[in-house]
Amino acid sequence: TPQPAAEAVLGRKGDTDANPMSINEVIMSASGACKLIDSLHSYCFSSRQSKSQVCCLREQVEKKNGELKLLRQRIRRSDSQVRKLKEKLDELKRISFPYLNSLLSQDCETPQLNPVMEPLSWMLGTWLSDPPGDGTFPTMKPFQYLEEVHISHVGQPMLNFSFNAFHPDTRKPMHRECGFIRLKPDTNKVAFISAQNTGLVEVEEGEVNGQELSIASHSIARISFAKKPHVEQITRKFRLNSDGKLEQTVSMATTTQPMTQHLHITYKKVTP
């Protein structure tokens, strides 16, 4: 009498495994076992099958069961290796950043936006240039650039930002800056603190009105070997347009040129 179909596929008691079988080899083996089950099913409803055919089918099923068992063992060994690698990585993280890991909980929740920063909440998110930005200035050739912007918070009464520009064709890094945006409590007065890879550090101040922020340089410092002509003044305007896109316009004055628009770019939000 042939084995029941389920027993033929699963093998003897104790051979079952709760691990999901998703690799190609298992699928192929399982497919072969299913074909054998179909053959056994046909036998059950046919009285013309010979004992030799039944024995042959039984041997093939047992062979497939053996192959499945070996594959399960290989998967268990692979899972074990993955677990060991993860444990080593976690150990390396603890060794490399022992103090930081003690401060950051693995299941910490995203902090709530500080109420002071609510008037600037429309700036939060990750933004990508769409289309590329345009740059111009009397002492430069017109150019285009891509830019990725991250504006976030950690629950403090400030926003954190980074602006990373790239060449539109080569994707090579271009201008970069990062810093903080602060808002004077109970007012619309804003301070924009920025450090740039050109060697410029500046504080810009201004006001936020609705979904528009206008700021101008309050103080500028630079490294001693900064490239000339030196920037003497900067103004910026951020606004959220009717399409939900963020726009930025930057103007500047240098030691040789009066205040002139330098950059204009529009961003689309890709993450909150």
C-alpha positions as CSV (number, residue, x, y, z in Angstrom):
1,T,0.0,0.0,0.0
2,P,1.6,3.4,-0.9
3,Q,2.2,6.1,1.7
4,P,-0.4,8.9,2.0
5,A,0.5,11.9,-0.2
6,A,1.2,14.3,2.7
7,E,3.5,11.7,4.4
8,A,5.3,11.1,1.1
9,V,6.2,14.8,0.8
10,L,7.0,15.5,4.4
11,G,8.9,12.3,5.1
12,R,8.9,10.4,8.3
13,K,7.9,11.9,11.7
14,G,10.5,14.3,12.9
15,D,11.7,15.4,9.4
16,T,9.3,18.4,9.2
17,D,10.8,21.9,9.5
18,A,9.0,25.1,10.2
19,N,11.5,27.1,8.2
20,P,10.1,28.6,5.0
21,M,11.5,27.0,1.9
22,S,12.0,29.7,-0.6
23,I,15.2,29.0,-2.4
24,N,15.2,27.8,-6.0
25,E,16.6,24.3,-5.1
26,V,13.8,23.7,-2.7
27,I,11.2,24.9,-5.2
28,M,12.6,22.5,-7.8
29,S,12.6,19.6,-5.4
30,A,9.1,20.4,-4.1
31,S,7.9,20.6,-7.7
32,G,9.4,17.1,-8.4
33,A,7.7,15.7,-5.2
34,C,4.3,17.2,-6.4
35,K,4.6,15.4,-9.7
36,L,5.2,12.1,-7.8
37,I,2.2,12.8,-5.6
38,D,0.1,13.2,-8.8
39,S,1.3,9.9,-10.0
40,L,0.4,8.3,-6.7
41,H,-3.0,9.9,-6.8
42,S,-3.5,8.4,-10.2
43,Y,-2.5,5.0,-8.8
44,C,-5.1,5.2,-6.1
45,F,-7.9,5.4,-8.6
46,S,-6.5,2.8,-11.0
47,S,-6.4,-0.9,-10.5
48,R,-4.0,-1.5,-13.3
49,Q,-0.8,-0.3,-11.5
50,S,1.7,-3.1,-10.9
51,K,3.6,-3.6,-7.7
52,S,6.8,-2.8,-9.4
53,Q,5.5,0.7,-10.5
54,V,4.4,1.3,-6.9
55,C,7.8,0.4,-5.6
56,C,9.5,2.6,-8.1
57,L,7.3,5.5,-7.2
58,R,7.9,4.9,-3.5
59,E,11.7,4.9,-4.1
60,Q,11.5,8.2,-6.0
61,V,9.5,9.8,-3.3
62,E,11.9,8.7,-0.6
63,K,14.8,10.0,-2.7
64,K,13.1,13.4,-3.0
65,N,12.4,13.4,0.7
66,G,16.0,12.8,1.3
67,E,16.9,15.7,-1.0
68,L,14.5,18.0,0.9
69,K,15.9,16.9,4.2
70,L,19.4,17.8,3.0
71,L,18.3,21.2,1.7
72,R,16.6,21.9,5.1
73,Q,19.8,21.1,6.8
74,R,21.7,23.5,4.5
75,I,19.2,26.2,5.2
76,R,19.5,25.7,8.9
77,R,23.3,26.0,8.6
78,S,22.9,29.2,6.6
79,D,20.5,30.7,9.1
80,S,23.0,29.9,11.8
81,Q,25.8,31.6,9.9
82,V,23.6,34.7,9.3
83,R,22.8,34.9,13.1
84,K,26.5,34.7,14.0
85,L,27.4,37.4,11.5
86,K,24.7,39.7,12.9
87,E,26.0,39.0,16.4
88,K,29.5,40.0,15.3
89,L,28.2,43.2,13.7
90,D,26.3,44.1,16.8
91,E,29.4,43.5,18.9
92,L,31.5,45.7,16.6
93,K,28.9,48.5,16.9
94,R,29.0,48.2,20.7
95,I,32.8,48.3,20.7
96,S,33.1,51.2,18.1
97,F,30.3,53.4,19.7
98,P,30.0,52.3,23.3
99,Y,28.9,55.6,24.7
100,L,26.5,56.5,21.8
101,N,24.8,53.1,22.0
102,S,24.2,53.5,25.7
103,L,22.4,56.8,24.9
104,L,20.3,55.6,22.0
105,S,17.5,53.1,22.7
106,Q,16.9,50.6,20.0
107,D,13.1,51.1,20.3
108,C,13.1,54.9,20.9
109,E,10.2,56.7,19.3
110,T,10.5,59.7,16.9
111,P,10.5,62.8,19.1
112,Q,7.6,65.3,18.9
113,L,8.3,68.5,17.1
114,N,9.0,71.2,19.7
115,P,6.0,73.6,19.7
116,V,8.4,76.6,19.2
117,M,9.2,75.3,15.7
118,E,5.7,74.7,14.6
119,P,5.7,77.8,12.3
120,L,8.5,76.2,10.2
121,S,7.0,72.7,10.2
122,W,6.3,73.1,6.4
123,M,10.0,72.9,5.7
124,L,10.5,69.4,7.3
125,G,11.3,66.4,5.2
126,T,13.7,65.2,2.5
127,W,13.5,67.2,-0.7
128,L,15.0,66.6,-4.2
129,S,15.5,69.2,-6.9
130,D,12.8,69.0,-9.5
131,P,13.8,70.2,-12.1
132,P,17.6,71.0,-11.7
133,G,18.4,74.3,-10.1
134,D,19.8,77.3,-12.1
135,G,22.9,79.2,-11.1
136,T,24.2,82.5,-12.5
137,F,26.4,85.4,-11.5
138,P,28.3,88.1,-13.4
139,T,31.6,86.5,-12.6
140,M,30.5,82.9,-13.4
141,K,29.2,80.9,-16.4
142,P,25.5,79.9,-16.0
143,F,25.2,76.4,-14.6
144,Q,22.7,73.8,-13.4
145,Y,22.9,71.6,-10.4
146,L,21.0,68.8,-8.6
147,E,20.4,69.1,-4.8
148,E,19.2,67.0,-2.0
149,V,17.9,68.7,1.1
150,H,17.3,67.2,4.6
151,I,15.4,69.2,7.1
152,S,14.7,67.4,10.4
153,H,14.5,67.8,14.1
154,V,15.3,65.8,17.3
155,G,12.7,67.5,19.6
156,Q,14.9,70.5,20.4
157,P,13.7,74.1,19.7
158,M,15.5,74.1,16.3
159,L,15.6,72.4,12.9
160,N,18.7,70.7,11.5
161,F,19.4,71.0,7.8
162,S,21.9,69.9,5.1
163,F,22.1,70.9,1.5
164,N,24.1,68.7,-0.8
165,A,24.5,69.8,-4.5
166,F,25.7,67.5,-7.3
167,H,26.7,68.0,-11.0
168,P,23.7,67.1,-13.1
169,D,25.8,65.0,-15.5
170,T,28.7,63.5,-13.6
171,R,26.9,63.4,-10.2
172,K,30.1,64.7,-8.6
173,P,29.6,66.6,-5.3
174,M,29.5,70.4,-5.6
175,H,28.4,72.9,-3.0
176,R,27.5,71.6,0.5
177,E,26.3,73.3,3.7
178,C,24.7,72.3,6.9
179,G,23.5,73.9,10.1
180,F,20.5,74.9,12.2
181,I,17.4,77.0,12.0
182,R,16.2,78.6,15.2
183,L,13.0,80.5,16.0
184,K,12.7,83.1,18.7
185,P,9.9,81.9,21.0
186,D,6.5,83.7,20.6
187,T,7.8,85.7,17.6
188,N,8.3,85.1,13.8
189,K,12.0,86.0,14.1
190,V,14.2,83.3,12.6
191,A,18.0,82.7,12.7
192,F,19.7,80.5,10.0
193,I,23.2,79.3,11.0
194,S,25.2,77.7,8.2
195,A,28.7,76.2,7.6
196,Q,29.7,75.7,4.0
197,N,32.3,73.6,2.3
198,T,33.7,76.8,0.6
199,G,35.1,77.9,4.0
200,L,32.2,80.3,4.7
201,V,30.3,80.4,8.0
202,E,27.3,82.7,8.3
203,V,24.3,83.7,10.4
204,E,21.3,84.9,8.5
205,E,18.3,86.4,10.3
206,G,14.8,87.3,9.1
207,E,11.1,86.5,9.5
208,V,8.7,83.7,8.7
209,N,5.3,84.7,7.4
210,G,2.9,81.8,6.7
211,Q,4.8,79.4,4.4
212,E,7.5,81.9,3.4
213,L,10.8,82.5,5.1
214,S,13.0,85.6,4.1
215,I,16.4,86.0,5.7
216,A,19.6,88.0,5.1
217,S,23.1,87.7,6.4
218,H,23.7,89.1,9.8
219,S,27.4,88.1,10.1
220,I,29.8,86.3,7.8
221,A,33.2,84.6,8.6
222,R,35.5,82.8,6.3
223,I,38.8,80.9,6.3
224,S,41.9,82.9,5.8
225,F,42.6,81.4,2.4
226,A,39.1,81.7,1.0
227,K,38.8,82.2,-2.7
228,K,38.3,85.8,-3.9
229,P,36.2,87.7,-4.6
230,H,34.8,87.4,-1.1
231,V,31.1,87.1,-0.3
232,E,30.0,90.1,1.7
233,Q,26.2,89.6,1.9
234,I,23.6,86.9,1.3
235,T,19.9,86.8,1.2
236,R,17.6,83.8,0.9
237,K,13.9,83.2,0.4
238,F,12.2,79.9,1.0
239,R,8.5,79.3,0.2
240,L,6.1,76.4,-0.2
241,N,4.3,76.9,-3.5
242,S,0.7,76.0,-4.4
243,D,1.9,72.6,-5.8
244,G,3.4,71.6,-2.4
245,K,7.0,72.1,-3.7
246,L,9.7,74.0,-1.8
247,E,11.4,76.9,-3.6
248,Q,14.7,78.6,-2.6
249,T,16.1,81.8,-4.1
250,V,19.6,82.9,-3.1
251,S,21.1,86.3,-3.9
252,M,24.6,87.6,-2.9
253,A,26.9,90.5,-3.1
254,T,30.7,90.2,-3.3
255,T,33.7,92.6,-3.0
256,T,33.3,93.2,-6.8
257,Q,29.6,92.7,-7.5
258,P,26.4,94.3,-6.0
259,M,23.5,92.2,-4.7
260,T,22.5,89.8,-7.6
261,Q,20.4,86.7,-7.8
262,H,22.7,83.7,-7.7
263,L,20.6,80.6,-7.4
264,H,17.0,79.5,-7.9
265,I,15.8,75.9,-7.3
266,T,12.5,74.0,-6.7
267,Y,12.3,70.8,-4.7
268,K,9.8,68.1,-4.4
269,K,9.3,66.3,-1.1
270,V,10.3,62.6,-1.2
271,T,9.9,61.8,2.6
272,P,8.1,63.5,5.4
